[in-house]
Amino acid sequence: MNHSANPRRPAQTRRSPEPIFWALFGAGGMLSALIAPMLVLITGIAVPLGLLLPADAMSYQHMLALAQNPIGKALLLAVVAFFFWHAAHRIFHSLHDLGIKAGNGARVVFYGSALLATLVTAAALLLIGF
């Protein structure tokens, strides 16, 4: 029996990886909206001015301890990686808004850069040790 001739059953179509990129974009967007303002407040205002936090809150020893803790590593990797994926997806689709026809080459460049940045971040966090 030929299923493609059956009007009730659609012909097989090639699956797109686009939902994966949209999920990474969404996760990065959520983190950008929720976490980035707090990071700016803490690292750019509170600690330099000595507000709300002790002066040594972002000392090298404290930041190294955060990066060496497995939970800290996971959080740092998630924030950095999702920011990269969000940026790659936004830039790729912004090209369309600007009238630039971005094909598969641009897709490889942007998403490949996000993947490379994620892998470099993971490697750097692993090299710091536990």
Residue pairs with C-beta under 8 A, 6 or more apart in sequence:
3 9
4 11
4 12
21 85
21 89
21 111
22 89
24 82
24 85
24 86
24 89
24 114
25 85
25 86
25 89
25 90
27 82
27 85
27 86
28 82
28 83
28 84
28 85
28 86
28 87
28 89
29 86
31 78
31 79
31 82
31 83
31 86
32 82
32 83
32 86
35 79
36 83
39 79
42 53
42 58
43 58
45 51
46 52
46 53
47 53
47 55
47 57
47 58
56 62
64 128
65 72
66 72
66 76
67 73
67 76
67 125
67 128
68 128
68 129
68 130
69 130
70 130
73 125
73 126
73 128
76 121
76 125
77 118
77 121
77 122
77 125
80 117
80 118
80 121
81 114
81 117
81 118
81 121
81 122
84 113
84 114
84 117
84 118
84 121
85 111
85 114
85 118
87 114
88 110
88 111
88 113
88 114
89 110
89 111
89 114
91 110
92 102
92 106
92 107
92 110
92 111
95 101
95 102
95 106
96 102
